[in-house]
Amino acid sequence: MIWIIPLLVLIVFELVADIFAKEWSLGRRSIAYAVLALLAYMLANTSWLIALKNGSGLARGAILFSIASAILATGIGLIFYKEHLSMIQIAGVLLGIFSIFLIFWE
């Protein structure tokens, strides 16, 4: 399960990139935000390659990355950017959390 470490690094860099991209999209159009977002996305994808090489598997790794980064990005959106979720969207987040448990269940 050594692949979990690069997968976690992937998620962290993806979130950092998403924050820089969000800041750029809010009108803080400094080229620095765009460049930092692109660099973080590149580091994230490099970590993805390492996770794949170390046995994450395409299906399992992609699902875990997608769900975990979506849940964490949702938290960042709610806390720092004061975004809102509908009840259906909250149910989707909860199902995402539940699906992570199911993926690890063997």
C-alpha positions in Angstrom: 0.0 0.0 0.0 3.0 2.3 -0.6 0.9 3.9 -3.4 -1.2 5.7 -0.8 1.6 8.2 -0.1 1.9 9.6 -3.6 -1.9 9.5 -3.9 -2.1 11.7 -0.8 0.5 14.0 -2.3 -1.5 14.1 -5.5 -4.6 15.2 -3.6 -2.7 17.9 -1.7 -1.2 19.4 -4.8 -4.5 19.2 -6.6 -6.2 21.2 -3.8 -3.4 23.7 -3.8 -3.8 24.1 -7.5 -7.5 24.5 -7.2 -7.1 27.2 -4.6 -4.7 29.2 -6.9 -7.1 28.7 -9.8 -10.0 29.9 -7.8 -8.1 33.0 -6.6 -7.2 33.7 -10.2 -10.8 33.3 -11.3 -12.1 35.7 -8.6 -10.4 38.6 -10.4 -7.1 38.4 -8.8 -5.8 37.9 -12.3 -2.1 38.1 -11.4 -0.2 35.8 -13.7 1.4 34.4 -10.6 -1.8 32.6 -9.6 -2.1 31.0 -13.0 1.5 29.9 -13.0 1.3 28.6 -9.5 -1.8 26.7 -10.3 -0.2 25.1 -13.4 2.9 24.1 -11.5 0.8 22.5 -8.7 -1.2 20.6 -11.3 2.0 19.4 -12.9 3.3 18.2 -9.5 0.0 16.5 -8.8 0.1 14.6 -12.0 3.7 13.6 -11.4 2.5 12.1 -8.1 -0.3 10.3 -10.0 2.3 8.6 -12.2 4.2 7.5 -9.1 1.0 6.2 -7.4 0.2 4.2 -10.6 3.8 2.8 -10.7 3.6 1.7 -7.1 0.3 -0.3 -7.5 -2.6 2.0 -6.9 -4.4 0.6 -10.0 -6.1 2.9 -12.5 -9.7 2.1 -11.3 -9.1 2.2 -7.6 -6.6 5.1 -7.6 -8.7 7.3 -9.9 -11.8 6.7 -7.8 -10.1 7.5 -4.6 -8.4 10.6 -6.0 -11.6 11.9 -7.5 -13.8 11.4 -4.5 -11.2 12.5 -1.9 -10.3 15.6 -3.8 -13.9 16.4 -4.5 -14.8 16.1 -0.8 -11.8 18.2 0.3 -12.4 20.8 -2.4 -16.1 21.0 -1.3 -14.9 21.7 2.3 -12.6 24.4 1.1 -15.4 26.0 -1.0 -17.7 25.9 2.0 -15.3 27.2 4.6 -13.1 29.7 2.7 -15.3 30.8 -0.2 -18.7 30.7 1.5 -20.2 28.5 -1.2 -23.4 26.6 -0.4 -24.6 23.1 -1.1 -28.2 21.9 -1.6 -29.5 18.9 0.3 -29.0 16.7 -2.8 -25.4 17.8 -3.1 -24.8 17.1 0.6 -26.2 13.6 0.0 -23.7 13.2 -2.8 -20.8 14.2 -0.6 -22.0 11.6 2.0 -22.3 8.9 -0.6 -18.7 9.8 -1.7 -17.4 9.3 1.8 -19.3 6.0 2.0 -17.8 4.9 -1.3 -14.3 5.3 0.0 -15.0 2.8 2.8 -16.4 0.4 0.2 -13.3 0.7 -2.0 -11.1 -0.4 0.9 -13.4 -3.2 2.1 -12.0 -6.5 1.1 
